[in-house]
Amino acid sequence: MGIVEAVAEAGASVEPGARVLAPFATPCGACAFCPTRPHTSC
């Protein structure tokens, strides 16, 4: 978990001070598991 310090441009989907959490599984988008969404198997 973290807190947004700054954003690159106005109208970003988050604002400075927002609490955020990075995903634990980042899908590759190319393997057999990605189309069916069990991204933890990617």
mmCIF entry with sequence, helices, sheets and N, C-alpha, C, O atoms, coordinates in Angstrom:
data_MODEL
# 
_entry.id   MODEL 
# 
_entity.id                         1 
_entity.type                       polymer 
_entity.pdbx_number_of_molecules   1 
# 
_entity_poly.entity_id                      1 
_entity_poly.type                           'polypeptide(L)' 
_entity_poly.nstd_linkage                   no 
_entity_poly.nstd_monomer                   no 
_entity_poly.pdbx_seq_one_letter_code       MGIVEAVAEAGASVEPGARVLAPFATPCGACAFCPTRPHTSC 
_entity_poly.pdbx_seq_one_letter_code_can   MGIVEAVAEAGASVEPGARVLAPFATPCGACAFCPTRPHTSC 
_entity_poly.pdbx_strand_id                 A 
# 
loop_
_entity_poly_seq.entity_id 
_entity_poly_seq.num 
_entity_poly_seq.mon_id 
_entity_poly_seq.hetero 
1 1  MET n 
1 2  GLY n 
1 3  ILE n 
1 4  VAL n 
1 5  GLU n 
1 6  ALA n 
1 7  VAL n 
1 8  ALA n 
1 9  GLU n 
1 10 ALA n 
1 11 GLY n 
1 12 ALA n 
1 13 SER n 
1 14 VAL n 
1 15 GLU n 
1 16 PRO n 
1 17 GLY n 
1 18 ALA n 
1 19 ARG n 
1 20 VAL n 
1 21 LEU n 
1 22 ALA n 
1 23 PRO n 
1 24 PHE n 
1 25 ALA n 
1 26 THR n 
1 27 PRO n 
1 28 CYS n 
1 29 GLY n 
1 30 ALA n 
1 31 CYS n 
1 32 ALA n 
1 33 PHE n 
1 34 CYS n 
1 35 PRO n 
1 36 THR n 
1 37 ARG n 
1 38 PRO n 
1 39 HIS n 
1 40 THR n 
1 41 SER n 
1 42 CYS n 
# 
_struct_asym.id          A 
_struct_asym.entity_id   1 
# 
loop_
_struct_conf.conf_type_id 
_struct_conf.id 
_struct_conf.pdbx_PDB_helix_id 
_struct_conf.beg_label_comp_id 
_struct_conf.beg_label_asym_id 
_struct_conf.beg_label_seq_id 
_struct_conf.pdbx_beg_PDB_ins_code 
_struct_conf.end_label_comp_id 
_struct_conf.end_label_asym_id 
_struct_conf.end_label_seq_id 
_struct_conf.pdbx_end_PDB_ins_code 
_struct_conf.beg_auth_comp_id 
_struct_conf.beg_auth_asym_id 
_struct_conf.beg_auth_seq_id 
_struct_conf.end_auth_comp_id 
_struct_conf.end_auth_asym_id 
_struct_conf.end_auth_seq_id 
_struct_conf.pdbx_PDB_helix_class 
_struct_conf.details 
_struct_conf.pdbx_PDB_helix_length 
HELX_P HELX_P1 AA1 CYS A 34 ? THR A 36 ? CYS A 34 THR A 36 5 ? 3 
HELX_P HELX_P2 AA2 HIS A 39 ? SER A 41 ? HIS A 39 SER A 41 5 ? 3 
# 
_struct_conf_type.id          HELX_P 
_struct_conf_type.criteria    ? 
_struct_conf_type.reference   ? 
# 
_struct_sheet.id               AA1 
_struct_sheet.type             ? 
_struct_sheet.number_strands   2 
_struct_sheet.details          ? 
# 
_struct_sheet_order.sheet_id     AA1 
_struct_sheet_order.range_id_1   1 
_struct_sheet_order.range_id_2   2 
_struct_sheet_order.offset       ? 
_struct_sheet_order.sense        anti-parallel 
# 
loop_
_struct_sheet_range.sheet_id 
_struct_sheet_range.id 
_struct_sheet_range.beg_label_comp_id 
_struct_sheet_range.beg_label_asym_id 
_struct_sheet_range.beg_label_seq_id 
_struct_sheet_range.pdbx_beg_PDB_ins_code 
_struct_sheet_range.end_label_comp_id 
_struct_sheet_range.end_label_asym_id 
_struct_sheet_range.end_label_seq_id 
_struct_sheet_range.pdbx_end_PDB_ins_code 
_struct_sheet_range.beg_auth_comp_id 
_struct_sheet_range.beg_auth_asym_id 
_struct_sheet_range.beg_auth_seq_id 
_struct_sheet_range.end_auth_comp_id 
_struct_sheet_range.end_auth_asym_id 
_struct_sheet_range.end_auth_seq_id 
AA1 1 GLY A 2  ? ILE A 3  ? GLY A 2  ILE A 3  
AA1 2 ARG A 19 ? VAL A 20 ? ARG A 19 VAL A 20 
# 
loop_
_atom_site.group_PDB 
_atom_site.id 
_atom_site.type_symbol 
_atom_site.label_atom_id 
_atom_site.label_alt_id 
_atom_site.label_comp_id 
_atom_site.label_asym_id 
_atom_site.label_entity_id 
_atom_site.label_seq_id 
_atom_site.pdbx_PDB_ins_code 
_atom_site.Cartn_x 
_atom_site.Cartn_y 
_atom_site.Cartn_z 
_atom_site.occupancy 
_atom_site.B_iso_or_equiv 
_atom_site.pdbx_formal_charge 
_atom_site.auth_seq_id 
_atom_site.auth_comp_id 
_atom_site.auth_asym_id 
_atom_site.auth_atom_id 
_atom_site.pdbx_PDB_model_num 
ATOM 1   N N  . MET A 1 1  ? 0.852   -1.157  0.000   1.00 0.00 ? 1  MET A N  1 
ATOM 2   C CA . MET A 1 1  ? 0.000   0.000   0.000   1.00 0.00 ? 1  MET A CA 1 
ATOM 3   C C  . MET A 1 1  ? 0.904   1.228   0.000   1.00 0.00 ? 1  MET A C  1 
ATOM 4   O O  . MET A 1 1  ? 2.000   1.215   0.561   1.00 0.00 ? 1  MET A O  1 
ATOM 5   N N  . GLY A 1 2  ? 0.421   2.281   -0.639  1.00 0.00 ? 2  GLY A N  1 
ATOM 6   C CA . GLY A 1 2  ? 1.184   3.514   -0.687  1.00 0.00 ? 2  GLY A CA 1 
ATOM 7   C C  . GLY A 1 2  ? 0.260   4.711   -0.816  1.00 0.00 ? 2  GLY A C  1 
ATOM 8   O O  . GLY A 1 2  ? -0.961  4.569   -0.880  1.00 0.00 ? 2  GLY A O  1 
ATOM 9   N N  . ILE A 1 3  ? 0.855   5.876   -0.851  1.00 0.00 ? 3  ILE A N  1 
ATOM 10  C CA . ILE A 1 3  ? 0.113   7.124   -1.007  1.00 0.00 ? 3  ILE A CA 1 
ATOM 11  C C  . ILE A 1 3  ? 0.677   7.850   -2.215  1.00 0.00 ? 3  ILE A C  1 
ATOM 12  O O  . ILE A 1 3  ? 1.892   8.009   -2.337  1.00 0.00 ? 3  ILE A O  1 
ATOM 13  N N  . VAL A 1 4  ? -0.197  8.291   -3.107  1.00 0.00 ? 4  VAL A N  1 
ATOM 14  C CA . VAL A 1 4  ? 0.225   9.004   -4.312  1.00 0.00 ? 4  VAL A CA 1 
ATOM 15  C C  . VAL A 1 4  ? 0.825   10.341  -3.892  1.00 0.00 ? 4  VAL A C  1 
ATOM 16  O O  . VAL A 1 4  ? 0.180   11.132  -3.203  1.00 0.00 ? 4  VAL A O  1 
ATOM 17  N N  . GLU A 1 5  ? 2.061   10.586  -4.310  1.00 0.00 ? 5  GLU A N  1 
ATOM 18  C CA . GLU A 1 5  ? 2.747   11.841  -4.005  1.00 0.00 ? 5  GLU A CA 1 
ATOM 19  C C  . GLU A 1 5  ? 2.474   12.900  -5.060  1.00 0.00 ? 5  GLU A C  1 
ATOM 20  O O  . GLU A 1 5  ? 2.286   14.072  -4.733  1.00 0.00 ? 5  GLU A O  1 
ATOM 21  N N  . ALA A 1 6  ? 2.450   12.489  -6.343  1.00 0.00 ? 6  ALA A N  1 
ATOM 22  C CA . ALA A 1 6  ? 2.245   13.433  -7.446  1.00 0.00 ? 6  ALA A CA 1 
ATOM 23  C C  . ALA A 1 6  ? 1.710   12.668  -8.644  1.00 0.00 ? 6  ALA A C  1 
ATOM 24  O O  . ALA A 1 6  ? 1.874   11.450  -8.726  1.00 0.00 ? 6  ALA A O  1 
ATOM 25  N N  . VAL A 1 7  ? 1.073   13.369  -9.574  1.00 0.00 ? 7  VAL A N  1 
ATOM 26  C CA . VAL A 1 7  ? 0.597   12.766  -10.818 1.00 0.00 ? 7  VAL A CA 1 
ATOM 27  C C  . VAL A 1 7  ? 1.221   13.513  -11.991 1.00 0.00 ? 7  VAL A C  1 
ATOM 28  O O  . VAL A 1 7  ? 1.570   14.686  -11.863 1.00 0.00 ? 7  VAL A O  1 
ATOM 29  N N  . ALA A 1 8  ? 1.362   12.848  -13.122 1.00 0.00 ? 8  ALA A N  1 
ATOM 30  C CA . ALA A 1 8  ? 2.036   13.424  -14.282 1.00 0.00 ? 8  ALA A CA 1 
ATOM 31  C C  . ALA A 1 8  ? 1.182   14.453  -15.016 1.00 0.00 ? 8  ALA A C  1 
ATOM 32  O O  . ALA A 1 8  ? 1.723   15.372  -15.630 1.00 0.00 ? 8  ALA A O  1 
ATOM 33  N N  . GLU A 1 9  ? -0.137  14.315  -14.964 1.00 0.00 ? 9  GLU A N  1 
ATOM 34  C CA . GLU A 1 9  ? -0.987  15.238  -15.716 1.00 0.00 ? 9  GLU A CA 1 
ATOM 35  C C  . GLU A 1 9  ? -2.325  15.439  -15.016 1.00 0.00 ? 9  GLU A C  1 
ATOM 36  O O  . GLU A 1 9  ? -2.768  14.594  -14.239 1.00 0.00 ? 9  GLU A O  1 
ATOM 37  N N  . ALA A 1 10 ? -2.954  16.556  -15.300 1.00 0.00 ? 10 ALA A N  1 
ATOM 38  C CA . ALA A 1 10 ? -4.281  16.828  -14.749 1.00 0.00 ? 10 ALA A CA 1 
ATOM 39  C C  . ALA A 1 10 ? -5.278  15.843  -15.344 1.00 0.00 ? 10 ALA A C  1 
ATOM 40  O O  . ALA A 1 10 ? -5.144  15.447  -16.502 1.00 0.00 ? 10 ALA A O  1 
ATOM 41  N N  . GLY A 1 11 ? -6.262  15.452  -14.572 1.00 0.00 ? 11 GLY A N  1 
ATOM 42  C CA . GLY A 1 11 ? -7.273  14.520  -15.050 1.00 0.00 ? 11 GLY A CA 1 
ATOM 43  C C  . GLY A 1 11 ? -6.871  13.063  -14.916 1.00 0.00 ? 11 GLY A C  1 
ATOM 44  O O  . GLY A 1 11 ? -7.545  12.185  -15.456 1.00 0.00 ? 11 GLY A O  1 
ATOM 45  N N  . ALA A 1 12 ? -5.780  12.788  -14.203 1.00 0.00 ? 12 ALA A N  1 
ATOM 46  C CA . ALA A 1 12 ? -5.366  11.403  -13.979 1.00 0.00 ? 12 ALA A CA 1 
ATOM 47  C C  . ALA A 1 12 ? -6.428  10.699  -13.139 1.00 0.00 ? 12 ALA A C  1 
ATOM 48  O O  . ALA A 1 12 ? -7.246  11.353  -12.493 1.00 0.00 ? 12 ALA A O  1 
ATOM 49  N N  . SER A 1 13 ? -6.416  9.374   -13.149 1.00 0.00 ? 13 SER A N  1 
ATOM 50  C CA . SER A 1 13 ? -7.445  8.622   -12.426 1.00 0.00 ? 13 SER A CA 1 
ATOM 51  C C  . SER A 1 13 ? -7.231  8.615   -10.915 1.00 0.00 ? 13 SER A C  1 
ATOM 52  O O  . SER A 1 13 ? -8.099  8.152   -10.175 1.00 0.00 ? 13 SER A O  1 
ATOM 53  N N  . VAL A 1 14 ? -6.094  9.117   -10.446 1.00 0.00 ? 14 VAL A N  1 
ATOM 54  C CA . VAL A 1 14 ? -5.833  9.252   -9.008  1.00 0.00 ? 14 VAL A CA 1 
ATOM 55  C C  . VAL A 1 14 ? -5.359  10.673  -8.723  1.00 0.00 ? 14 VAL A C  1 
ATOM 56  O O  . VAL A 1 14 ? -4.923  11.389  -9.625  1.00 0.00 ? 14 VAL A O  1 
ATOM 57  N N  . GLU A 1 15 ? -5.449  11.061  -7.475  1.00 0.00 ? 15 GLU A N  1 
ATOM 58  C CA . GLU A 1 15 ? -5.025  12.396  -7.055  1.00 0.00 ? 15 GLU A CA 1 
ATOM 59  C C  . GLU A 1 15 ? -3.945  12.268  -5.993  1.00 0.00 ? 15 GLU A C  1 
ATOM 60  O O  . GLU A 1 15 ? -3.890  11.255  -5.295  1.00 0.00 ? 15 GLU A O  1 
ATOM 61  N N  . PRO A 1 16 ? -3.092  13.263  -5.856  1.00 0.00 ? 16 PRO A N  1 
ATOM 62  C CA . PRO A 1 16 ? -2.113  13.239  -4.770  1.00 0.00 ? 16 PRO A CA 1 
ATOM 63  C C  . PRO A 1 16 ? -2.824  13.047  -3.428  1.00 0.00 ? 16 PRO A C  1 
ATOM 64  O O  . PRO A 1 16 ? -3.860  13.656  -3.162  1.00 0.00 ? 16 PRO A O  1 
ATOM 65  N N  . GLY A 1 17 ? -2.248  12.196  -2.602  1.00 0.00 ? 17 GLY A N  1 
ATOM 66  C CA . GLY A 1 17 ? -2.834  11.897  -1.300  1.00 0.00 ? 17 GLY A CA 1 
ATOM 67  C C  . GLY A 1 17 ? -3.700  10.648  -1.298  1.00 0.00 ? 17 GLY A C  1 
ATOM 68  O O  . GLY A 1 17 ? -4.060  10.147  -0.234  1.00 0.00 ? 17 GLY A O  1 
ATOM 69  N N  . ALA A 1 18 ? -4.042  10.133  -2.496  1.00 0.00 ? 18 ALA A N  1 
ATOM 70  C CA . ALA A 1 18 ? -4.877  8.930   -2.577  1.00 0.00 ? 18 ALA A CA 1 
ATOM 71  C C  . ALA A 1 18 ? -4.091  7.709   -2.105  1.00 0.00 ? 18 ALA A C  1 
ATOM 72  O O  . ALA A 1 18 ? -2.896  7.588   -2.374  1.00 0.00 ? 18 ALA A O  1 
ATOM 73  N N  . ARG A 1 19 ? -4.765  6.819   -1.409  1.00 0.00 ? 19 ARG A N  1 
ATOM 74  C CA . ARG A 1 19 ? -4.154  5.554   -0.994  1.00 0.00 ? 19 ARG A CA 1 
ATOM 75  C C  . ARG A 1 19 ? -4.303  4.565   -2.132  1.00 0.00 ? 19 ARG A C  1 
ATOM 76  O O  . ARG A 1 19 ? -5.387  4.448   -2.704  1.00 0.00 ? 19 ARG A O  1 
ATOM 77  N N  . VAL A 1 20 ? -3.229  3.842   -2.478  1.00 0.00 ? 20 VAL A N  1 
ATOM 78  C CA . VAL A 1 20 ? -3.234  2.914   -3.606  1.00 0.00 ? 20 VAL A CA 1 
ATOM 79  C C  . VAL A 1 20 ? -2.586  1.592   -3.206  1.00 0.00 ? 20 VAL A C  1 
ATOM 80  O O  . VAL A 1 20 ? -1.834  1.513   -2.235  1.00 0.00 ? 20 VAL A O  1 
ATOM 81  N N  . LEU A 1 21 ? -2.901  0.563   -3.982  1.00 0.00 ? 21 LEU A N  1 
ATOM 82  C CA . LEU A 1 21 ? -2.348  -0.771  -3.770  1.00 0.00 ? 21 LEU A CA 1 
ATOM 83  C C  . LEU A 1 21 ? -1.998  -1.354  -5.124  1.00 0.00 ? 21 LEU A C  1 
ATOM 84  O O  . LEU A 1 21 ? -2.838  -1.368  -6.024  1.00 0.00 ? 21 LEU A O  1 
ATOM 85  N N  . ALA A 1 22 ? -0.786  -1.830  -5.286  1.00 0.00 ? 22 ALA A N  1 
ATOM 86  C CA . ALA A 1 22 ? -0.353  -2.442  -6.544  1.00 0.00 ? 22 ALA A CA 1 
ATOM 87  C C  . ALA A 1 22 ? -0.843  -3.886  -6.598  1.00 0.00 ? 22 ALA A C  1 
ATOM 88  O O  . ALA A 1 22 ? -0.893  -4.554  -5.565  1.00 0.00 ? 22 ALA A O  1 
ATOM 89  N N  . PRO A 1 23 ? -1.208  -4.380  -7.785  1.00 0.00 ? 23 PRO A N  1 
ATOM 90  C CA . PRO A 1 23 ? -1.654  -5.770  -7.903  1.00 0.00 ? 23 PRO A CA 1 
ATOM 91  C C  . PRO A 1 23 ? -0.499  -6.735  -7.623  1.00 0.00 ? 23 PRO A C  1 
ATOM 92  O O  . PRO A 1 23 ? 0.657   -6.438  -7.924  1.00 0.00 ? 23 PRO A O  1 
ATOM 93  N N  . PHE A 1 24 ? -0.825  -7.882  -7.050  1.00 0.00 ? 24 PHE A N  1 
ATOM 94  C CA . PHE A 1 24 ? 0.197   -8.882  -6.763  1.00 0.00 ? 24 PHE A CA 1 
ATOM 95  C C  . PHE A 1 24 ? 0.532   -9.714  -7.986  1.00 0.00 ? 24 PHE A C  1 
ATOM 96  O O  . PHE A 1 24 ? 1.643   -10.232 -8.091  1.00 0.00 ? 24 PHE A O  1 
ATOM 97  N N  . ALA A 1 25 ? -0.405  -9.853  -8.910  1.00 0.00 ? 25 ALA A N  1 
ATOM 98  C CA . ALA A 1 25 ? -0.187  -10.631 -10.131 1.00 0.00 ? 25 ALA A CA 1 
ATOM 99  C C  . ALA A 1 25 ? -0.348  -9.701  -11.327 1.00 0.00 ? 25 ALA A C  1 
ATOM 100 O O  . ALA A 1 25 ? -1.419  -9.133  -11.539 1.00 0.00 ? 25 ALA A O  1 
ATOM 101 N N  . THR A 1 26 ? 0.704   -9.551  -12.096 1.00 0.00 ? 26 THR A N  1 
ATOM 102 C CA . THR A 1 26 ? 0.648   -8.724  -13.294 1.00 0.00 ? 26 THR A CA 1 
ATOM 103 C C  . THR A 1 26 ? 0.611   -9.661  -14.494 1.00 0.00 ? 26 THR A C  1 
ATOM 104 O O  . THR A 1 26 ? 1.613   -10.317 -14.781 1.00 0.00 ? 26 THR A O  1 
ATOM 105 N N  . PRO A 1 27 ? -0.513  -9.745  -15.205 1.00 0.00 ? 27 PRO A N  1 
ATOM 106 C CA . PRO A 1 27 ? -0.643  -10.686 -16.315 1.00 0.00 ? 27 PRO A CA 1 
ATOM 107 C C  . PRO A 1 27 ? 0.202   -10.290 -17.519 1.00 0.00 ? 27 PRO A C  1 
ATOM 108 O O  . PRO A 1 27 ? 0.441   -9.108  -17.766 1.00 0.00 ? 27 PRO A O  1 
ATOM 109 N N  . CYS A 1 28 ? 0.652   -11.304 -18.267 1.00 0.00 ? 28 CYS A N  1 
ATOM 110 C CA . CYS A 1 28 ? 1.459   -11.051 -19.465 1.00 0.00 ? 28 CYS A CA 1 
ATOM 111 C C  . CYS A 1 28 ? 0.592   -10.711 -20.667 1.00 0.00 ? 28 CYS A C  1 
ATOM 112 O O  . CYS A 1 28 ? 1.028   -10.002 -21.574 1.00 0.00 ? 28 CYS A O  1 
ATOM 113 N N  . GLY A 1 29 ? -0.651  -11.223 -20.672 1.00 0.00 ? 29 GLY A N  1 
ATOM 114 C CA . GLY A 1 29 ? -1.556  -10.963 -21.782 1.00 0.00 ? 29 GLY A CA 1 
ATOM 115 C C  . GLY A 1 29 ? -1.377  -11.903 -22.957 1.00 0.00 ? 29 GLY A C  1 
ATOM 116 O O  . GLY A 1 29 ? -2.108  -11.799 -23.942 1.00 0.00 ? 29 GLY A O  1 
ATOM 117 N N  . ALA A 1 30 ? -0.426  -12.814 -22.876 1.00 0.00 ? 30 ALA A N  1 
ATOM 118 C CA . ALA A 1 30 ? -0.126  -13.675 -24.018 1.00 0.00 ? 30 ALA A CA 1 
ATOM 119 C C  . ALA A 1 30 ? -0.270  -15.176 -23.738 1.00 0.00 ? 30 ALA A C  1 
ATOM 120 O O  . ALA A 1 30 ? -0.356  -15.966 -24.678 1.00 0.00 ? 30 ALA A O  1 
ATOM 121 N N  . CYS A 1 31 ? -0.298  -15.578 -22.473 1.00 0.00 ? 31 CYS A N  1 
ATOM 122 C CA . CYS A 1 31 ? -0.338  -17.012 -22.171 1.00 0.00 ? 31 CYS A CA 1 
ATOM 123 C C  . CYS A 1 31 ? -1.766  -17.562 -22.240 1.00 0.00 ? 31 CYS A C  1 
ATOM 124 O O  . CYS A 1 31 ? -2.719  -16.806 -22.429 1.00 0.00 ? 31 CYS A O  1 
ATOM 125 N N  . ALA A 1 32 ? -1.903  -18.853 -22.089 1.00 0.00 ? 32 ALA A N  1 
ATOM 126 C CA . ALA A 1 32 ? -3.206  -19.521 -22.174 1.00 0.00 ? 32 ALA A CA 1 
ATOM 127 C C  . ALA A 1 32 ? -4.136  -19.126 -21.023 1.00 0.00 ? 32 ALA A C  1 
ATOM 128 O O  . ALA A 1 32 ? -5.355  -19.223 -21.165 1.00 0.00 ? 32 ALA A O  1 
ATOM 129 N N  . PHE A 1 33 ? -3.594  -18.688 -19.901 1.00 0.00 ? 33 PHE A N  1 
ATOM 130 C CA . PHE A 1 33 ? -4.417  -18.342 -18.743 1.00 0.00 ? 33 PHE A CA 1 
ATOM 131 C C  . PHE A 1 33 ? -5.024  -16.942 -18.840 1.00 0.00 ? 33 PHE A C  1 
ATOM 132 O O  . PHE A 1 33 ? -6.108  -16.705 -18.307 1.00 0.00 ? 33 PHE A O  1 
ATOM 133 N N  . CYS A 1 34 ? -4.353  -16.027 -19.499 1.00 0.00 ? 34 CYS A N  1 
ATOM 134 C CA . CYS A 1 34 ? -4.799  -14.623 -19.521 1.00 0.00 ? 34 CYS A CA 1 
ATOM 135 C C  . CYS A 1 34 ? -6.202  -14.414 -20.092 1.00 0.00 ? 34 CYS A C  1 
ATOM 136 O O  . CYS A 1 34 ? -6.959  -13.643 -19.502 1.00 0.00 ? 34 CYS A O  1 
ATOM 137 N N  . PRO A 1 35 ? -6.601  -15.043 -21.192 1.00 0.00 ? 35 PRO A N  1 
ATOM 138 C CA . PRO A 1 35 ? -7.953  -14.796 -21.706 1.00 0.00 ? 35 PRO A CA 1 
ATOM 139 C C  . PRO A 1 35 ? -9.067  -15.215 -20.746 1.00 0.00 ? 35 PRO A C  1 
ATOM 140 O O  . PRO A 1 35 ? -10.161 -14.652 -20.786 1.00 0.00 ? 35 PRO A O  1 
ATOM 141 N N  . THR A 1 36 ? -8.796  -16.203 -19.880 1.00 0.00 ? 36 THR A N  1 
ATOM 142 C CA . THR A 1 36 ? -9.821  -16.682 -18.960 1.00 0.00 ? 36 THR A CA 1 
ATOM 143 C C  . THR A 1 36 ? -9.694  -16.066 -17.565 1.00 0.00 ? 36 THR A C  1 
ATOM 144 O O  . THR A 1 36 ? -10.484 -16.387 -16.678 1.00 0.00 ? 36 THR A O  1 
ATOM 145 N N  . ARG A 1 37 ? -8.725  -15.199 -17.365 1.00 0.00 ? 37 ARG A N  1 
ATOM 146 C CA . ARG A 1 37 ? -8.532  -14.363 -16.194 1.00 0.00 ? 37 ARG A CA 1 
ATOM 147 C C  . ARG A 1 37 ? -8.058  -15.022 -14.898 1.00 0.00 ? 37 ARG A C  1 
ATOM 148 O O  . ARG A 1 37 ? -8.172  -14.370 -13.860 1.00 0.00 ? 37 ARG A O  1 
ATOM 149 N N  . PRO A 1 38 ? -7.538  -16.247 -14.860 1.00 0.00 ? 38 PRO A N  1 
ATOM 150 C CA . PRO A 1 38 ? -6.903  -16.674 -13.605 1.00 0.00 ? 38 PRO A CA 1 
ATOM 151 C C  . PRO A 1 38 ? -5.461  -16.153 -13.590 1.00 0.00 ? 38 PRO A C  1 
ATOM 152 O O  . PRO A 1 38 ? -4.514  -16.932 -13.707 1.00 0.00 ? 38 PRO A O  1 
ATOM 153 N N  . HIS A 1 39 ? -5.300  -14.820 -13.444 1.00 0.00 ? 39 HIS A N  1 
ATOM 154 C CA . HIS A 1 39 ? -3.994  -14.195 -13.613 1.00 0.00 ? 39 HIS A CA 1 
ATOM 155 C C  . HIS A 1 39 ? -2.939  -14.703 -12.646 1.00 0.00 ? 39 HIS A C  1 
ATOM 156 O O  . HIS A 1 39 ? -1.747  -14.547 -12.908 1.00 0.00 ? 39 HIS A O  1 
ATOM 157 N N  . THR A 1 40 ? -3.338  -15.298 -11.550 1.00 0.00 ? 40 THR A N  1 
ATOM 158 C CA . THR A 1 40 ? -2.337  -15.838 -10.639 1.00 0.00 ? 40 THR A CA 1 
ATOM 159 C C  . THR A 1 40 ? -1.663  -17.070 -11.219 1.00 0.00 ? 40 THR A C  1 
ATOM 160 O O  . THR A 1 40 ? -0.633  -17.503 -10.704 1.00 0.00 ? 40 THR A O  1 
ATOM 161 N N  . SER A 1 41 ? -2.221  -17.644 -12.283 1.00 0.00 ? 41 SER A N  1 
ATOM 162 C CA . SER A 1 41 ? -1.612  -18.797 -12.947 1.00 0.00 ? 41 SER A CA 1 
ATOM 163 C C  . SER A 1 41 ? -0.704  -18.379 -14.096 1.00 0.00 ? 41 SER A C  1 
ATOM 164 O O  . SER A 1 41 ? -0.017  -19.222 -14.673 1.00 0.00 ? 41 SER A O  1 
ATOM 165 N N  . CYS A 1 42 ? -0.689  -17.109 -14.433 1.00 0.00 ? 42 CYS A N  1 
ATOM 166 C CA . CYS A 1 42 ? 0.095   -16.594 -15.555 1.00 0.00 ? 42 CYS A CA 1 
ATOM 167 C C  . CYS A 1 42 ? 1.575   -16.779 -15.289 1.00 0.00 ? 42 CYS A C  1 
ATOM 168 O O  . CYS A 1 42 ? 2.403   -16.407 -16.120 1.00 0.00 ? 42 CYS A O  1 
# 
